Amino acid sequence: MSRALRRAAADRLREAGVASPERDADELLAHVLGVTLGRLPLVDEVAPADAATYDVLVGRRAAREPLQHLLGTAAFRHVELQVGPGVFVPRPETELLAGWAIEQAAPLATPVVVDLCTGSGAIARAVADEVPRARVHAVELDERAHAWAARNLAGTGVELRQGDMADAFEDLAGTVDVVVCNPPYIPLEAWESVAPEARDHDPHLALFSGDDGLVAMRVLEARAARLLRPGGVVGAEHADVQGTSAPAVFSGTGRWSEVRDHPDLAGRPRYLTARLAR
């Protein structure tokens, strides 16, 4: 019965255009049954009440509600985050940017790291987890997203503030070692091309950034220049079509050296890094 349920659910999700129907079907059933994915093949029978709950969740996923909203959690590097309506669901590709920030902070005695546009708190939480001696600060403008970040960062030592990255952490100006940010970067004209899971469920404040998608990137460039110590570094995610235009925001000011772009695991341009000139 378990196998038939999963197969039927996967078919339903595939017809709805879900990108990973088999995996999502398995994740949802494991969630309902309270078992790991590894133990799911060992389950033969599913109680009628569990099957009914599963059917409802599969229906919501077929309507393109994010899988992570249905599960209530999202994995990010070595931590698990609480997510739901009102907060941007962290993507696997952002783990690369977080890994870069961790690599930059790790060799320093007491690194100061600032995560702008923290959303769920994913990057800040990962840095605090993997570089325990780091002093990590995070800011989020959206009230609902800030509430999710507060849950995820509670007890981690991360200082979380609510506010605009454009003027955040003025008290840290000139002292920060690493600034990291996953800003909104989708052009407004690209509305129709955005996956329903993001377009209909992620906060628009976390997605769209003006006609060219680089409005927030320009704000970030100016703020990072203000916050970093000379020789400090900044890293920022961008859309795969912005592999030239996003780094140009930094290289065009004359304030930065070592402006570089980096690919994701699929080889697509994904994030830029730069060092504040000494």
N, C-alpha and C positions, 0 to 999 in steps of 0.2 A: 504493500500500500504506500509506503514511504516513497519508493522509487517512482511509482505511478504519479503520485502527487507532485513530486519534483519535476517530472517530465512534462506534465500538463501545465504547471506554473511557468516553466521555462518557455514552452511554446507560446503561452499567452504574453509573456514579456517580450519575446522576439517579435511577435506580430505588432506589438505596441512601439517597436523601435528602440527598445532598451539595448544599450551597447553590449552588456555582458549578461545575457538572460540566464544561463545556467548557474553562473556564480551567484547572481542576485537571488535566484530561486533557492539555492542552497543556504545562503546567508540568512534569508528570512525564516526558513524552516528551522534551522539550528537555533535561531533567536527565540522562536516560539517554543521549542522543546527544551531550551536551556542546556543544549549540548554544544560541544565544539564541532567545527566542520569535519575534523578527523573522525569523529564518532558517528557522524550522520549516516554513513553507509551501513552501520550496524543496527540502525533503527528499522524494525520491520513494520510495526503497527503504530498508527497515529490516532489518538483518541478523537472522537467526533468534535469535541469542544476545541481542541487544538487545530483540527483541520479547518474549522469555521474561522478561527482567528487568522490562520494562515491565508485563507481565501481573501479575507478583507485586506490584509497587508499586500498581497500580490496585486489586488485590484488598485490599491493606492500607488504601488510602484508602476503598474501599467499606465496609470494616469500621469506618470513621470514625476511623482514626488520623490525627492532624493532618497536613496537607500539609507544614507546615514541618518536622516531624520526619522526614518522608521525604526532603525536600530537604536537611536538615541546616542550613538557614539561614533567617533571616527578615529582610526589609528593614524598616528603621525610619528615617524621615526620610532622611538622606543617608548612613546607615551600614548595614552588613550584620552581623547578629549570628549567632553559632552557637547553635543550639537543639537540644533533643532531650528524651528522657524525663527527668523530674525538674525541669523548669523551665517556668514559665508562658510561653506563646508571646505576645509583644507584639502588641497589636491596633492596627489603623490609627487608631482613635479616640483612642488614648493619645498619638498624635503631636500632637494639639491641645494637650494638657496640657504636653507637652515644649516645644512652640512657645511657650506662655505663659511657661514658666520661662526660656526663652532670651531672650524679649523683656524680661523683668524684669532679667535679669543683664547683658544687653548694654551698657546705658548706664553701668554702674559701672566704676570703674577696675580694681579687683581683687575681683570679686564672690566671695562665699563661698556655695556652693550645696550643700545636703544632699538626697540622694535616699534616702528611707526606703522599705523593702520593695522594694529595687531589682530583685529577680528576676534576669532575664538581664543586667541592667545597662543596659537600653535607654535610659532617660531620662538617666542619668548619662553614658553614652557620647555621646548626642546633644548634651548641653550642652557637654561637653568638646570635641566636634568643632566646634561652631558658635560657642562663646565660648572660644577657646583660653587667654585670660588668666584664666579663672575657676579658682578653687580648688574642685574638686568632690570631695565625700565621699559614699560610698554604704554602705548596710548591708543585709544579708540574713540572715534567721534560719535558713532551711532549708539543710542542709549540701549537698545535691545542687544546689540552685539557686545557692548561693554558688560552687560549683565552676564552673558555667557563666558566672556573672558574672566570675569571675577570668579566664577565657579571653577574654571579650569586652572587658574593661577593661585587659588587659595592655598596657603601653606607652602608655597614654593620659594618665597622670599622675593619674588618679582614685585617691583613697585608698579602698580597699574593706575593710570590716570584716565579720566574722560576729558577729551578735548580734541582740538584740531591740530593735525601734525604741523600746520603752517607756523604755529607759534609755541609748540610743545617743548617742554624741558629747557626753558631759557636759563634756569638755574644750573644746567649742566653745560652751558655753552663753552666750547673750547676744551672740554675734558673727556670726551667720549672716544673710545677706541674703535668701536664698530657700530655703524648704523645699518640696519637691515629693514627692508620694507617690501611687502607685497601689495602695491597700490592698485587702485582701479585703473584699468588700461584699455578697456574696450571702447572704440569709437561709437558715438551715438548712432551713426548710420548703420552699424553692424547689428542692430537690434534683432532683426529677423534671423540672423545666422547663429545666434546664441542658443545652446541646447536648452530645452524647456526646464530641465532640472535647475539650471542656473538662472535663466531669465525669469521664471515664474516663482522661484523660491528663495534665491539669494538676494540680500539687500541690494537695491540698485546703486546705493552709495558705494558698495564694494566692487561694482562691475564697470560702470560707465564713467568716462573721463573726457568729456568734450568731443569736438568734431574729429580730432585726430587721435584721441585716446592717450594723449601725453600731457594733459593739463596737470594731473597729479604728479607726474614725473618731474615736471618743472618746479613744482612746489617742493618736492623731495630734494631736488638738487640744491636749492637755496637753503633748505633747513639743514641738510647734512653738512653743508659747508660751514654753517653757523655752529653746529653741535660738535663736530669732530675736532680733535687736537690735530696739529700739523702732522701729516703722515698717517692719520687715521683713515679707515676704509669704509666704503659704503657698498652695499649690494642691493639690487632691486630686480624683482621679476617683471617681465613684460610679455606682450603677445608675441607669437612666433613670427608675425609679419613685421615686428618692430626691431629686428636684429641690428639694423643700421640706424634707424631714427631715434631709438631710445638711448643708445650710447652717445649719439650726437648731442643730446641735451646736455650731457656732462662735458664732452670734449669741446663743445662750442663756447664754453664760458672762460676757458683759460685757467680755471681754478684747480684742475685735476690732472693727475698723471696716471699712467697705467690703466687707462680706460679700456676695458675688454668686455667682450661678450662671450657667453658660455652656452653650450647646447644642453638640451635635456636628454634623457636616455634614448629617445627616438631620433636624436640628431638635429632637432629643431632648435633655433635660437630661443633661449628661455630666460636668462637673467644676465644683467650687466654688473660689473664691479669697477670701482675706481678708487684711487688714493688721493687724498687732499694734499696739494702741493705744500712742501715745507717752506 
